[in-house]
Amino acid sequence: MPRAAKKTQLIEFKGTTLPVVAVTLRSLQPEQLAETANALFGNDAFFDGDAALLELGQLDDATHADWAAVRAILDTHGLHVIGVRGGSDELRESAAAAGLPSFAAIERTARAAVETTAPTPPAPAEPEPVEAPAPVAQAPLQAAPSVTNPTLVIDRPLRSGQQIYARGGDLVMLAAVNAGAEVIADGSIHIYAPLRGRALAGASGATGARIFTTRFEAELVSIAGVYRTFEAGVPDQLAGQPVQVQLSEAPGESSSLLSIEALRTN
């Protein structure tokens, strides 16, 4: 009797995790977005076809947008927009009409600590002398080891037009980032050499990321989308000096400022 041919499953589901770049928008004006994107990433495709999710939480008052123009601007720099998150109901509805579904933010609730006590043994009917047991030493509780993101280490200089992206972690450069070159990291960037090109840390929105370099001659630096260019040159007090770049809260302001200060090495 011939064996029946195994039927091929036409649809199969598997769980997977894909990298997605979160892009926080504080303006939906195409001209402003294009200008900012060009200042950050140049005129070429900085990303390599990465999926992007637009964070709209800073645009609560907006109700509509030219989504085709927004997608085209980000697509120019290698970002493929797959959807939106946050923002007003009207804004999400207009995005859905343009083919951009809404994604809900997933928040994990912390588990409540449960305090347990040993039951109290019943008192004996007649008191009897009882020898107290020797105290038992308990080992101290140890915190579970944290999962750290990988650190990308580059020990060769970057020439003009070259780009390095440390996805999900920090970037360590042991050679120069020359003019026209770009380094980007989701975490912090450490450059133990001259920084003459562009450095963008906290690319996925990590506001605590920093940039360190032993010789500051940058064209542009950015932390979590807040950037500063140096078309007129680096200020004299910082030029050629070890510096660190970080975000700092401005007094009386809701937004953060980019702070660049000399780094003491002694």
Stockholm file with secondary structure:
# STOCKHOLM 1.0

chainA/1-266         MPRAAKKTQLIEFKGTTLPVVAVTLRSLQPEQLAETANALFGNDAFFDGDAALLELGQLDDATHADWAAVRAILDTHGLHVIGVRGGSDELRESAAAAGLPSFAAIERTARAAVETTAPTPPAPAEPEPVEAPAPVAQAPLQAAPSVTNPTLVIDRPLRSGQQIYARGGDLVMLAAVNAGAEVIADGSIHIYAPLRGRALAGASGATGARIFTTRFEAELVSIAGVYRTFEAGVPDQLAGQPVQVQLSEAPGESSSLLSIEALRTN
#=GR chainA/1-266 SS CCCCCCCCCSCCCCCCCCCEEEEECSCCCHHHHHHHHHHHHTTSCCSSSEEEEEECTTCTTCCCCCHHHHHHHHHHTTEEEEEEESSCHHHHHHHHHTTCCBCCCCCCCCCCCCCCCCCCCCCCSSCCCCCCCCCCCCCCCCCCCCCCCCCEEECSCBCTTCEEEETTSCEEESSCBCTTCEEEESSCEEEEEEECSEEEECTTSCTTCCEEEEEECCSEEEETTEEEECTTCCCTTTTTSCEEEEEEECTTCSSEEEEEEECCCC
#=GC SS_cons         CCCCCCCCCSCCCCCCCCCEEEEECSCCCHHHHHHHHHHHHTTSCCSSSEEEEEECTTCTTCCCCCHHHHHHHHHHTTEEEEEEESSCHHHHHHHHHTTCCBCCCCCCCCCCCCCCCCCCCCCCSSCCCCCCCCCCCCCCCCCCCCCCCCCEEECSCBCTTCEEEETTSCEEESSCBCTTCEEEESSCEEEEEEECSEEEECTTSCTTCCEEEEEECCSEEEETTEEEECTTCCCTTTTTSCEEEEEEECTTCSSEEEEEEECCCC
//
